[in-house]
């Protein structure tokens, strides 16, 4: 039971980070290979605040997200402002991820270099993660449904057309980057407090690929798809040990196959909807449940129209 | 990287002053030449098809390994290099035919092309890590690391060879692009791919030529990198430097890519010589960010409007 609990905790942490990246890659159409950098920032921020300054755990988690956002803005605003193409942004993010890893592994005083920091308790429990996944999903669905989310989709689909329609492209992209940095930063903090030990080697560059895999397989332009894929991809290496070593090879091949045959990913531009299930049960049990289903639909509201 | 530390110490072993600076400049130019080659291979594809070929690094790695294993198997060094270049060409064209061309036919967004490139790179690199092991291997049967003395200036033999070969390769490429008919077709496609197609240029043929060039360039760069440092499965990450170099020079601009590569090579050599080789890459990324901040189009910005 404890084993399942720990696997589920890791899956939840991965889910939080993948839905963060989904906003940037899936919704805004910006490609990032450096999000492990934000995870690193989040993890170290939380640990340093907790261990050296005695800040409570909950505040640490929040601070790690805020710090990731600040550094995300420092790196993101100039790149967005100068109207970089997606390629330049991708290269800049790749450089960012590497730079963060290099700074952390070579700074002895606070970060303790490549050895990393240990000696803090395990505060990330399954309940904390479940709560944060739920909270993260609700906030993310609201963000996507808001005007900001719609702007993101407009920018992805047709940047110039969106600009003509009055969408502030720089602002939209920076907001998308900030949101994704926050989620990945929080995920990093949870990861650190789950492992009770943090070192630069634990958050390798391949972590960026893992997160990206969740988004690509789950579906570009979906939140529930990447959330499911992110959870599944975190569980698979635990079940299949051989999968763990060949994981990145399989991801790579699947990237190509998915892009060639189903570029929209598992769920494409849809969200998981409970409507068909409810309709099915409604038909089974007659009128009463059908009335209930309308109520659930209104409450649910998660079905995107795209 | 450990090897560059050795190189740095080697240079500090001599007397300080002007001769050290000259040594650094020669080393920087030779690394810059290799970066310039890589950056040109990358910029060429970008200029024609408007996307970043992120699978570039793994072509370089595969070619270097072909050279390594064929020389170990008893081929001569020249034979090994020729085989490496042949495999580089085949692999590069194979990637184009199997992945990029079908995607371009569907007119997908550039994002999908980038993800495909990253996917190929991930699959090939990690296959090499799993099958061959991630350890570093010295380039076999070639002793080019010993320095040549010119007065009191010690310059690595490999640096001189790399510099000359990169310059010759760049020269040949320039002549090919400027003076031949296929070169003209490539330049026309780089200007506007779809119009070039309407004007009767076989864009598919152009794409094959472009990927052949990029394969040759990747193989040469891989061999030199292997000779100077070592051969290992993740050596493809060096191609990040090519991306940085071409951003510095102006994306899709070939002259810019050469200049960017040389600037990057000089910067890295001086940083590892005078500051610390640990922070070498940090300075490269810093330069990238600075360029993006102050001259987003790069040094030789090509004004280009977005296509709807």
Interface residues (C-beta under 8 A of the other chain):
Chain A: X25 X29 X31 X33 X75 X78 X79 X82 X83 X84 X85 X86 X87 X88 X90 X91 X92 X94 X95 X96 X98 X99 X102 X103 X106 X158 X159 X160 X161 X209 X212 X216 X220 X245 X246 X248 X249 X250 X251 X252 X253 X254 X255 X256 X259 X260 X263
Chain B: X46 X51 X52 X99 X102 X103 X108 X109 X110 X111 X112 X113 X114 X115 X116 X118 X119 X120 X121 X122 X123 X124 X125 X126 X127 X130 X240 X243 X244 X247 X251 X278 X279 X281 X282 X284 X285 X286 X288 X289 X292 X293 X296 X306 X308
